[in-house]
């Protein structure tokens, strides 16, 4: 019985990670579909280019040595 409980407790975090990955993939697919529809709607009358505008890093970071600290924010635009 203890082995089954241990096995279930080991598998639960993997399900959570898999669900997050599927959710992220669904969001990426929705964004790509939205981009494609945008090109299809106005592509014949306008030149569409997807760019990003880099901005300055945050003025005060909560953790100045943390992962991603000091990186500029990217603002995506068409």
Buried (B, 14 or more C-beta within 10 A) or exposed (E): EEEEEEEEEEEEEEEEEEEEEEEEEEEEEEEEEEEEEEBEEEEEEEEEEEEEEEEEEBEEEEEEEEEEEEEEEEEEEE
